[in-house]
Amino acid sequence: MTESTVDPSQITIKVKTEYLDEQSEPEKQCFAFRYTITIHNASYSPIQLLARHWVITNADAQQEEVHGEGVIGEKPLIGTNATYSYSSHCVLNTPVGSMSGSYHMVTTTGEAFQVPIPRFTLAIPNVLH
C-alpha cells in the first residue's frame, strides 16, 4: 500500500491577533501586532513546514511580500493529528491591515505541497475595518 497524497485541506490554520499598544507609536505611524498561528495536521502523514510566504497589506492597499525559511527560526515537524503553534509580530504604518499567504510543506516521504494561509485582519481596537 502506498502513502496517499496529503490534501492541503487536511491542514487547518487558525489565527489569533493582538494589538501591541506598548510597542506602537501611532504619532509616528507605527502600529505593532502579534499574531499566533495554530497549525493542525489531520492528514495520515507527518509533515514539515519548510518555508513561508506572506502578503502584508496596509489600509492604503500597499503590499509587502515576505519569503523565508521556516517560522520563528524553526522548521517544525508536525505529526499525524498533531498541532503546532507559534507567535510572531508585524508592524504596519496604518492602524488596520491584513496578512495572507502560504506555507511550503513536505511529507516525510519528500512530497512537497502548499498550504494556503487564509487572510486575517490586523486592527487596533475600536477601529472600523
C-alpha positions in Angstrom: 0.0 0.0 0.0 1.4 3.4 -1.0 1.1 6.5 1.1 -1.7 8.8 -0.2 -1.1 12.4 -1.2 -1.7 14.9 1.5 -4.7 17.1 0.8 -3.9 20.7 1.9 -7.5 20.9 3.2 -6.5 18.4 5.9 -4.1 21.1 7.3 -6.1 23.7 9.2 -4.7 27.1 10.1 -6.2 29.2 12.9 -5.0 32.8 13.7 -5.4 35.0 16.8 -4.2 38.6 16.6 -3.5 41.2 19.3 -2.6 44.9 19.1 0.6 45.7 20.9 -0.1 49.1 22.4 3.1 49.3 24.4 5.2 48.7 21.2 3.3 51.0 18.9 3.8 54.7 18.2 0.7 56.0 16.5 2.1 59.5 16.2 4.9 58.0 14.0 2.5 55.8 12.0 3.9 52.7 13.7 1.3 50.0 14.7 2.6 46.7 16.2 0.6 43.5 16.2 1.2 40.0 17.5 -0.3 37.0 15.7 -0.5 33.5 16.9 -0.8 30.7 14.3 -2.0 27.2 15.2 -1.5 24.6 12.5 -3.3 21.3 12.9 -2.4 18.2 10.8 -5.4 16.0 10.2 -3.7 14.0 7.4 -2.3 10.5 7.7 1.3 11.7 7.2 3.7 13.7 9.4 4.5 17.0 7.7 7.3 19.5 8.0 6.9 23.2 7.5 9.9 24.4 5.4 9.1 27.9 4.3 6.6 30.7 4.4 5.3 33.4 2.1 3.3 36.4 3.4 1.4 39.1 1.6 1.1 42.0 4.1 -1.4 44.7 3.1 -1.9 48.0 4.9 -5.1 50.2 4.9 -3.8 52.1 1.8 -3.6 48.9 -0.2 0.2 48.9 -0.2 1.5 45.4 -0.2 4.7 43.9 1.0 5.7 40.3 0.3 7.9 38.3 2.7 9.5 34.9 1.9 11.5 33.0 4.4 12.6 29.6 5.7 10.6 28.0 8.4 8.8 30.1 11.1 10.5 31.8 14.1 13.8 30.1 13.3 12.2 26.6 13.3 11.2 24.1 10.6 8.7 22.1 12.7 7.8 18.5 12.1 4.0 18.2 12.8 2.9 14.6 13.4 -0.3 13.0 12.4 -3.3 14.5 14.3 -0.9 16.9 16.0 -0.9 20.7 16.4 1.9 23.3 16.3 1.6 26.9 17.5 3.9 29.9 17.3 3.7 33.6 17.7 5.3 36.3 15.7 4.7 40.0 15.0 4.1 42.5 12.3 4.4 46.3 12.2 2.2 48.4 9.9 2.2 52.1 9.1 -1.6 52.2 9.2 -3.9 51.2 12.1 -5.6 48.4 10.1 -4.2 45.9 7.6 -4.2 42.2 6.7 -2.0 39.3 6.1 -2.4 36.2 4.0 0.0 33.7 2.3 1.1 30.1 2.3 3.3 27.6 3.9 5.6 25.3 1.9 5.4 21.8 3.5 6.8 18.4 2.8 5.8 14.9 3.9 8.3 12.6 5.4 8.5 10.8 2.0 9.5 14.0 0.3 6.2 15.1 -1.2 6.0 18.9 -1.4 2.8 20.9 -1.2 1.5 24.3 -0.4 -1.0 25.2 2.4 -2.8 28.5 2.0 -3.0 30.8 5.0 -6.4 32.5 5.0 -6.4 36.3 5.1 -6.7 37.7 8.6 -7.1 41.3 9.8 -4.7 43.3 12.0 -6.5 46.2 13.6 -6.2 48.4 16.7 -9.3 48.0 18.9 -12.3 50.1 18.1 -11.3 50.9 14.5 -13.7 50.2 11.7 -12.3 47.8 9.2 
